[in-house]
């Protein structure tokens, strides 16, 4: 093969839902098993969360008690924050759950050895073939519909919509409907949650070519047909659904002319949107041709393979794009086959969400950032409620967990006092700022929300230390605690970095306002980071708080990644302290997100060996299912999208980094990647970049959209004297030739 593979395949059907191939459009998602005798497709939708009272939960009303808490913490009471609560028990956000599975059973397909199932990343089509039988499934980005075509001479099968997936409550109210139509049939499944007016309904239009169609409750039976096309949507609703309107909408997707193939028409409309987005960026590491041809389940057993990194880069971009639309990816992306999703299948915003979407700007996936923005801006009113209720402040405070609906802070406990986390709004806005830098236009919604974050800090940062420096109190470093204190503390490094960045960024977005000067002055009064006795950047800047090194989160290194507060070029002493902190950090429970967060920070600190080690932990830890979706823990324990979606960002960051005024090439390339080509990367100063590297040197081609000067750094740099200046002109290609690196 001449290049990386844009898909993956298996020689047998999926036996577990975790191994099912995936397709999605950011609203609907499907998990495709590809079994000729039991063809199953699990249907998901971003809106499907199970009511548990969280939809009505409010943030704790604690503002009146805040001054007393601050007094106690500042006086040295190390456990004061443990009583800063309204006494409620820990309440999880509403859990994400699957809708149902589309089942085609009783096929006449004979047992054969020529079976193959595959997913094409360029189209999002999951195909399974055995002999004359073929099944094809995709989720249309253009028409928001699940399209499933099955062809076989004499096709005979039973079609049902089945809600009984693992963990489905027995108390659900379920109703089926089947009506024969001129096309074939209409199938409906309505599922209502107990004690609630909330329900969801699946509607499938079956278009049957030839043969005989009959009702076979709760589904339909098809005999001796030539082809079957299923168009499916699921809607969440209150009250009764308008099934007839849904049926009319599905029929309207069919072409008017009988000479046009409906499947081909639907696929063409979808691929016109999906294919260009997927193909914008790519990675070629010169993988071995034989390994590139292997099924995914065999390739993942070769953790040192360049072909594996190529395919995981491709799969990661494909799955990230497919999971992002009305919302960004959840902990499980857009997919689950079980009602009992770990951590509610929520959006965990204190690390996981930003890690999963971290390649969006550089890897040219603005669709992902738009989905991230939809989550953020859809919850601003709730963020304001949090600021008022907990801190008595104007502005906004973001939650550490959300189900995609409520942005209220209500998931917290003594061990996880997430209601004390004030850095969340800045952390969640950073990807939107990166997007603006990359594409050269400032979103007015981002500008307005940055101003609200700054207003919060104006009201919240009122306490000072003996030196007149502002104190962040209470303060919390997700999800860690000092070795000698409780979780709620003073001056966590992440909080300092977030406050400083939010204030300065708000001033940058509102340069000609009176507020800008106030915000800059407030940022200047924040204390610096502290280096501890081990020479490491301390997780808590307050003296006397001891570090707890063995933890999966690296919140205190927010200033290194994704911020540029700490760099080897501008703040070498702090960068050395941050590097020491990274060296001392343990892996704790081997969470995939911890390893890849470690790799992203190591790449910023130019440590290719540490990047390679973190990748080894993930690639050698059996984290990937045959679907190339990942797990949270080694040995494929707990279905989770962190590794799958974050890996492309790691591979990009070790090769290319950028800020609005700097380009860094080949900062942390592991020895296992001696050559390759990275194409279609977007920089934050508005240029497309293609990079080719090998043992003898490297070439970068820049295609700028702006005229400006940027600083160039390479792996051969040695101090400020090595920095070069690049003068870029909009519309003119700029070719850089680098020597051996």
N, C-alpha and C positions, 0 to 999 in steps of 0.2 A: 504494500500500500504506500502511496506517495505522501500521505499526510495524516494528521490525527483523525480519529473516528468521531463523527458527530451523531452518536447514538450508542446504544448498547443492546445486547441480545442474550438470550438464554435458550438452551436446547430442550427445556422442559417447562410445563406450566408452573405458575406460582402455587406452591402448597400453603404458604402463609401470606396473610395480607401485607405483611411488611415487605415481601418480595415482589408484590404486584407492581407493574410499571405504571407511571404516573403521567397524567396530562391535566392541564388546567388553564384557566383564563383570568385568574385573579378573583373570580366569583365562584364559579363551579369548579370542582375538581373531581377526577375519577382515578380509581385504582383498578387496574386491569389484570386479571389472572391469566387469561388466554388459554383456558382449558376447552378443547373441542367438545367434550362430552358434558361439561358443566361450565359453560361460559359465563363468568361472573364479572360484573363491573360495580364496584362500590362507589356510590355518589356522595360527594361532600359539597358543602356550601359555607362560605365564610360567615353567614349570618346565623348558623345553627349553633346556638348555645343554650344550654339547659337551664331553665329558671330554677334558682335556689334561694331567692330572696336578695341576691346581690344587685339585681336591677333596681332595687329600692333603697339600697344601703347608702348612708351618708358619711362624710368624713367626721371624725370625732370633734366635738366642740370643746377645744382645749385652750383657746386663746387667752382666756382670763387667768389660766394657771401658768402661762409661759414665763412671766417675769420671775415667779418664785422658782421655777425649774432652772432658769438661767442663773439666779443667785446661788443656788445650791451647787450647780456644776462648776461655777467660777470659784466657789469657795473650797473646791477639792472633793466634793461628795461624788465618788466614782460610780455610785449606783443610783443616782437621783432620777435618771430618766426611766428607770424600770417602773415607776409609778405614774408616769406621764401617759395616762390612758383613760378611756371612759369605762373600762372594766369589761368590755365585750370579749367574747371568745374569738379565736382566729376564724375568720370567714373567708373561704376561697371565692374567687370570682366565678362567674357562671361558666361551667365546663363546656368546651367544644365537643361536638358529637357528630357521628356520621348520619346521613339521611336514611339510606336503604341500599340494597344491592339489586341490580337488574340481573335476573337469572334466566339463562337459556339452557334448558336441560333436555335430555333425551335425544340428542343428535344421533343421526344415523352414521356418523363418521366411523370408519373402521380404524382399528388400532394399527398405527404405522410408525416407522422409525424416522420419517422425514420431517419431524416437527421442528418448528422454530418460532420463537416470539421475539419481537424487537420493538424498540421505541426509537423513532427518528427525531432527534432534537431540533432539526431544522423545520419540521412541520408540526411536531407534537402528536403525531399519529402513532398509536400503539397497535401493532399488527401481530397476529398469530396465524400460522399456516400449517396445515397437515393435509397432504394430498390435495384434493380439490376443494377442501374446506378452508375458508379464510374469514377472519374476523378483524375489523379495523375500527378503532375508537379514537376520537379526538374531542377536545372541548373548544368550541369556536370563540376566538377573541372578537370576531366581528359580529356574530349573531347571539352570543351568550346562550349557547345550546350545546348539549352533549349529543354527539353524532356517533352512532354505532351501526356499522353495516356488516352483515354476514352473508356470504355467498357460498353456495354448494349446490350442485345438481341434485334435485329431489330433496331439498332442505326440509327436514321435519324436526320440530322443536316445540317445547312449551316455554312461554315467556311470562314471567311474574315479576312483580316488585315486592321485595321482601325486606321488612324493617328489622327482622330478628337477627341482628348482628351481636357479637359478644358484648355483654354488659347492658344490653337494652333492658330498661325497667319493665317488669311485668305489668305495671299499672298504667302503661300507655293505652290510650283509646285509639283504636286502629280501624279504618274503614277502607275497603277496596271497591273499585268500580271498573267495569269492563263494558265497552260498547263497540259493536262492529260498525265500521265506517266504509265509505267508498274506497278509501286508500288501503284499509285493512282493519285497524282497530285503534281505540283510545283506551289506555289504561291509566287509572289514577290510584294513588295511595295517600290517604290523609292520616296523619299521626298527631294526636293532641296530648300535651303534657298533663299529668294529673294535677288537679286543683288549680288549673290555669286556663285562661282563654287563649293562650299561645299554642299555635300548631304549625305544622308545615305540611305541604302537599306536593307530591311528585306527580307530574303528568308526562306520559310517554305516548307519542303518536307513532304507531307501527304502520309502515308503508310496506306492503307485501307484494312481491312480483310473482304472479302465477300461483298455482296450487290452490289450496283451500284453507280458509281461516275460520276458526270457530271459537266461541267462548269456552273457556275451561277454567272456571273460577278457582282461585282469585285472579287468573290471568287469561291467556289465550293459547290456543293450539294451532300450529301451522303444519300443513302436510304438503309435501311434494312441491314446495315453492322453489323459485330460482334464486331469489335474493330477499333479504329482509333489511329494512332501514328503520332504525329507532331514533327518534328525536325526543330528548328528555330535558325537562327543566324542573327545578324544585324551588318553591317559594315558602318563606316563612310568613306567617300572618296571624292576626287575631280574628276571631269570628270564623265565618264560613268563606272558603275561597271561591273565586269566580272561575270554575273549571272550564266553562264554555269559552270564556275570553282567552284562557291559556291555550285551549285547543285551537282556536282561530289563529292565535299568534304563531303557533307551531306550523299550521297549514300554510300560513303566509310565507314561510321560509322556502317552500317548495317552488321550483321554477314553473312558470305558466306553460311553457312549451313541453309537450310530451317527449320531444326529441332530446331534451337536455337531461343529463343524468343528475339527479338531486345531490347525490354525494359529491360529485366532482364540483358542482357549483358551490356548495357549502364549503368544501375544502379550499377552493381557490380564494374565496372571500377571507377565510381565516388566515391562510398562509401569506396573503398580501400584507398582513399586519405582523404576524408572528415571525416569519422568516427573516425579514430585514433586521428586526430587533435582536434576534438571537445571533445573527452573523456579524454584528457590528464589531465584535472583538474576538480574538482567538489566540491560542497558545500552541506552538509546535516545539517540542523538546527533542525531536529526532528519535522518537520511540521506535523500538524494534518492530518490524512489519509483522512478524509472527505474533507478538504480544498484542499488537493493535487489533488483530483478528480474533482474539480470545473472547469468550463470553465474560460478562462482568463478574460473575461469581468466581471464575478462575483468575481473572486479572487482579482482583483485590487480594488474592493470596500471594501476590508478588509485590511486596511493599516497596522494593527498591526500583521498581520499573518506571522508566520515563513515560511509557505508554499509559500507566495507571494515572500518573499526575495529569497527563493530557486529557484522559477521559473524565477524570473527576472535575477538572476545570470546566470542561464542556457540560457535564451533567449539572454541576453546581449553578452555572449561568442559566441553563435550561429550567431547572427546578425553581430557581429564584424568580425568574421571569414568569413562570407558570403559576406561582403562588401569589403574585402581586397584582392587584387591580383595585377593587373597592377598598381593600386593606392590604397591609404588607404581610409577610409570612408570620404565622404563629410559631410556637415552639415545635409544632409538627408540620410546619409549612401550611398547606391547604388540605391536608389529608389525614385521615385516621380511619381504621377499620374497627375500632373498639370504642364503646361509650365511656369507658373508664380511662380517659386520657391523663397521663402524668401531668401534675401541676396545672390541671384543668385545660391543658392545651391552649393556654392563654398567651398573651403577649407579655413576656417578662422584660421590662424596659430598663432594668438597672444594669444589664449586660447583653443579654441574648439577642434582643431585637436589633440593636445597633451593630452587633457582630455579624448577624446574618445579612444585613443590608449594606455592609461596609464596602463592597465592591461596586455599588451602584453608580457612583459618579465616574470613577476611573474606567470601569468596564462598559461604559456607554449604555446604561440601562436607566434612563430617566423615568421609565414606567414604574420602576421600583421606588424611586424617591417620591413620585407623585402619589403612590399608594401610602408611603410613610407619612406624607403630608396630610393625606385624607384622614388618617388616624389621629394625628396631632390636632389639626384644626377642627375636627369634628367633636373634640372634647374640651375646648377652651373654656366654656362656661363652667364645666365641672372643675377644671384646674383653678379657676377663680374662687369657687366655693372652698376648695382645699386651703388656699392661702388665707382666706378670711376665717374659716372655722378653726384651723390648727394654730395659725400664727398671728391672727388679727391684722393681716397685712393686705395691702393692695397687690395687684399683680397675680401671678400664677404659680402653682406648685403641681408638678406632675406625679402620677402614681407609679409605683414600681411594678404593679401588676394591673392589667386591664383585660377584659374579655372582648374588647373592641367596641363595646357600647358605652359602658360607664367609665368615666375618667375620674371618678371619686376615689379618694384614698380610704379604703376600708379593710384592706388585707394587711394586717400587721399583728404582731404578738410581742411578748417579752424578748424572745430570742431573735425575732426579726422585726425590729421597730421601724418598719419601712415608712411610717408616717413622719419620721424625723428626716427623711432624705430630701434635701432641698436642691440638690444638684441636677435633678431629673429633667427640668425644663431645658436647661442649657445643653445637657447631654443629648436630648431628643431633637433639639433644634440644630445641632452641629451638622448632621447630614444635609439639612435644608440649606444651610449656609454654604457648605461645600458644593451643592448643586448650583447655587447662584453664582459662585465663583467660576465653576466649570463652564457654564453656558452663557455667562456674561450679562444676565438680567436678574435684577433683584425682585423677588416676589414680594409685593406689598403686604401680603399676609404674614410672611416671615418677619418683615420689618416691624409690623405692628406688634407681633407677639414678642419679639426681642425687647421692645420698649416695655412691655408688661413684665417681663422677667427682671429688667432693670428696676422697675418700680417696686417689685417685691423686695429686692435687695436694699433699696432705699429705706424701706420700712423695717426690714428684718435686721440689718447690720447696724445696731445701735449700741452694742456693748463694746468696751475697749479693755485692753490689758494695761499693765503698768507703764508700758512704753507708748501708750496712745494708739496702738495698732487696733484695728477692728478685730473682733472675735466672732467666729461662726459658732453660735451656741443656741440650741443643741446642734450637734453635728454627728453624722453617721457615714461610715464607709462600708458600702454594701459588699458582702453580707458578713463582714468580719467584725471582730472586737479586739481591743488591746489585750495583751497577755495579763495585764494587771488591773483591768477595769471592765465595766459593763459596756454594752453596745453603744448607748447614747453618750457622746463625749463632747469634746471641744476641738475645733480646727482640724477636721479630717482633711487630708491632702486633696481628695477629690472635690470637696466642698470649696476649698480655697481656689483651686484651678477653675472650677465652674463659675464661681462668683466673679473672679477676675475676667475670665473670657466673656461671660455674658455682658458685663458692664462695658467692656471695651468694644465688643462687637455691636452692641446697641448704639454706642456712640459713633461707630463707623457707619452704621446704617442711617443715622440721623445726625449728620455732621454739623449742620447749620442751625442747631437748636440750642436753647439755654440748657436743656437737660444734658446734652452731650458733655459739657464741661463738668457738671456735677457727677456724672457717671464715671468719667475718667479720674476725677479726684477721689471718688469712693474706692475705685480699684487700686489706686496708689496707696491707700491706707491699709490694705490687707497685708497680713504678715507674710514673709517669705516661707518657702518650704524649709524643712529642717533635715539635716543629715544626722543620723544617729551614731551611736558609738561603734557600730559595725561598718561605718562608712556608707551606709545605705540611705536613700531617700526614705524618710520616716512616713508611715501611713497616717500618723497623727502629728501635726506640727507642734502641738502643745507639749512642753517639756514634761517629762515624767511618765508619759504614756508609752509603754513598751510594745514593740511590734510582735504580731503573731504571723510567722512566715508561712506556715503550711496551710495555704488556703487557695481555693480555685479562682477566686476573684482577684483582679489586679486593679482595683478602682483607684488606688493612690497614684498610679502611673498614667492617669488621664492626661496629664500635661505632656506626656510623650506621644501617646496615641489615644484618640485621634487628633488631639490638639497639637500645636507646634510651640507650646510654651517652653518646652525643654527639648533642645536639639544639640547634637554634637558640634554644630557650627556656631550657634549663638550663645549657648550656655554650657560650655564643655564641662565645667565642674558639676553642675546639676545633672548633666547627662551621665557623668561617671557615677554619681550617687544613685541615679535611677538604674543604671546597669548593675550596680552592686545589689540593689533591691531585687532585681530580676534574678540574679544568680542565687540569691538566698530563698527565693520563693519556691515552695514545694508544690507538688501536684495535687495534694490532698486526696480527693476521691476519683481522680482520673477523668473528670468531666471533659468532654470534647471541647466545650467552649473555653475552658481554662487553658488547655494546651494551645489552641489557636490564637487566643488573646495574647498569650505569652509570645507566640511567633510574630504577631503584628508589632508588638512593642520591640522585640529583638531586631526586627527589620529596620525600624526607625533608628535604633541604636547601632546599626551597621554590624550586627553580630550574625553572620551567615551560619556559623556552626550551631548557634542556639536555635536559629530558625529550623535548621535541618533536624536537630534533636526533637523539637516540638512536632514537626511533621512525622518523624519516625514513630512518636508515641501514638499518633492517630492512625497512620497507615499500617503500622505493625500491631495495632491493638484490636483488630477485627471490629472496627466501628461501622463498616458499610454493609448494608444488605445487598442482595442481588439486584435490587431496583436502583442501586447507587444512591438511595436515600440513606441517611446515617442514623446512628444511635447516640444516646447521651453518654453512655458508659461503654467500656470495652466489652467484647464478646457479644456485640449487638444487643445490648440490654437497654431497653426503653427507646422506642421510636422517637426520633428527634432530629430536626433539620439543622442544628447549629453547625455541625462539621461540614455537611454537604454545601450549605450556603456560604459559609465563611472561608472555605478553602481557596476559592478564586481570589479573594482579597489578599490572602497571605502570599500567593504566587505573584500577584502584581506588585505588592509592596516590596518584596525582596528584589524586584527588577527595576521598578520605576516608582518614584515618589515625587509629589509636586505640591507647591503652595502657590498663592497668587503671584509670587515673585521669585520662585526658586524651582529648579528641576534637579532631581537627584537620580543618576543612572547607576544601575548595578550596585546598590548599596550593601546587599547582604545575600549574595548568590551562594547557595550551598554547593559543595564540591560535586554533589550528585547531579547538578544541572550545568554541565560545562558549556553547553551550546543550546541555541534555540532561537525562536522568533516569537515575539509578542506583538500583536497587531491590533490597531483600532483603539488604543488607549486614549482617554481624554485627560488633559491636564487641567489644573485649576487656574491656569493663566490663559486658557482658551485655545488650545492647540490639540490636534490629533497627533498621535505619536506611534510610529512603528519602530520596533527595536529588534535588531539581529545581533547576536553575540556568539563568540566562540573563543577558543584558546588564543587565537592570534589577534583578537581585537573585537570591536563592536561598532555598529553603525546605527545611528538613530535618525529617522526622517521625521521632521516636525512640519505640520501643516497648520500654521497659526491663523486664527480668525481675528486677532487683535494685533495692533502694532505696539510693541512695548519692549522693555529690556528686562531680562530675568537673569538670575545667578545660576550658573551650572556647577554642580558638584558631581564627582564620580568616585568610584571605589578607590582610585589612586590618590585622592586628596590627602594632604597632610597640613592641616591648619588653614587659616584664612588666606595664606599666600597662594594656595592652589585654586582658589575660586576663580572661575571665568565668567565673563559677561556675554550674554547672548542678546543681540539686537534682532528682534523678530519683526517682520513686516506682514501685515494681514494679507493673505492670498498668495504669499511667496513661500515655496518649500524651503526649508533650511535643513541641510544634511550635516550631521556631526559624525566624524570619524574618530574613534577612540583607539588608543593602542592597547596592548595587552593589559588586562585588568586583574 
